[in-house]
Amino acid sequence: MQAPIHSLASLFKQLGLPAEPEDIEKFVTSHSPLKPSLKLADAFFWTPSQAEFLRDEILEDADWAEVVDQLNLMLRKKPITGKQN
């Protein structure tokens, strides 16, 4: 299995978003979980150009597709907040 061509940070940069690890964590926490029926590119928080990029990369199974899938999975998980007792 090959390593992904692009990193999550590079995807965030490509989307014009802050790309430091804490920025990515904050983005995922504030935008998740997405409804199972909602396609990633159809989420309300993307600009039209971001949505188009995400849609195209998945449809074309382009070199960004693997990291887009990773972001998709991250946004589907319920964020863990606060302490666990």
Phi, psi and omega per residue, in radians:
M1 nan 2.283 -3.133
Q2 -1.421 2.611 3.038
A3 -1.226 2.603 3.109
P4 -1.019 2.542 3.126
I5 -1.250 -0.683 -3.076
H6 -2.025 2.620 3.091
S7 -1.652 2.919 3.064
L8 -1.077 -0.705 3.106
A9 -1.080 -0.704 3.134
S10 -1.197 -0.558 3.057
L11 -1.128 -0.785 3.124
F12 -1.077 -0.703 3.083
K13 -1.098 -0.750 3.125
Q14 -1.053 -0.615 3.131
L15 -1.437 -0.045 3.137
G16 1.348 0.451 -3.121
L17 -1.897 2.711 3.030
P18 -1.000 2.437 -2.944
A19 -2.140 0.196 3.058
E20 -1.272 2.658 -3.113
P21 -0.891 -0.723 -3.141
E22 -1.202 -0.536 3.078
D23 -1.183 -0.747 3.128
I24 -1.113 -0.789 3.128
E25 -1.060 -0.756 3.135
K26 -1.111 -0.750 3.122
F27 -1.053 -0.863 -3.109
V28 -1.100 -0.780 -3.135
T29 -1.085 -0.722 -3.076
S30 -1.385 -0.255 -3.099
H31 -2.026 0.143 -3.115
S32 -2.093 2.784 0.016
P33 -1.521 2.545 3.013
L34 -1.376 2.606 3.071
K35 -1.117 2.477 -3.136
P36 -0.997 -0.558 -3.094
S37 -1.408 -0.197 -3.082
L38 -1.535 2.193 3.050
K39 -1.270 2.523 -3.102
L40 -0.898 -0.847 -3.074
A41 -1.184 -0.274 -3.138
D42 -1.621 0.023 3.135
A43 -1.110 2.540 -3.022
F44 -1.117 -0.393 -2.977
F45 -1.504 -0.092 3.123
W46 -1.496 2.561 2.943
T47 -1.308 2.855 3.102
P48 -0.977 -0.693 -3.121
S49 -1.241 -0.637 3.073
Q50 -1.121 -0.785 3.141
A51 -1.073 -0.738 3.126
E52 -1.093 -0.771 3.120
F53 -1.034 -0.872 -3.120
L54 -1.062 -0.789 -3.136
R55 -1.074 -0.830 -3.118
D56 -1.095 -0.735 -3.100
E57 -1.134 -0.672 3.107
I58 -1.250 -0.823 -3.107
L59 -1.068 -0.682 -3.106
E60 -1.515 -0.052 -3.053
D61 0.835 0.781 -3.083
A62 -1.292 3.120 -3.067
D63 -1.164 -0.249 3.057
W64 -1.504 -0.219 -2.980
A65 -0.990 -0.714 -3.092
E66 -1.116 -0.764 -3.132
V67 -1.318 -0.509 3.017
V68 -1.129 -0.725 3.061
D69 -1.062 -0.701 3.116
Q70 -1.061 -0.806 3.106
L71 -1.094 -0.729 3.112
N72 -0.984 -0.833 3.126
L73 -1.109 -0.713 3.134
M74 -1.078 -0.673 -3.108
L75 -1.353 -0.175 3.125
R76 -1.568 -0.331 -3.116
K77 -1.421 2.518 3.065
K78 -1.269 2.234 -3.123
P79 -1.142 2.537 3.079
I80 -1.610 2.104 3.139
T81 -2.219 2.561 3.089
G82 1.256 -3.125 -3.127
K83 -1.451 2.560 3.019
Q84 -1.656 2.246 3.100
N85 -1.749 nan nan
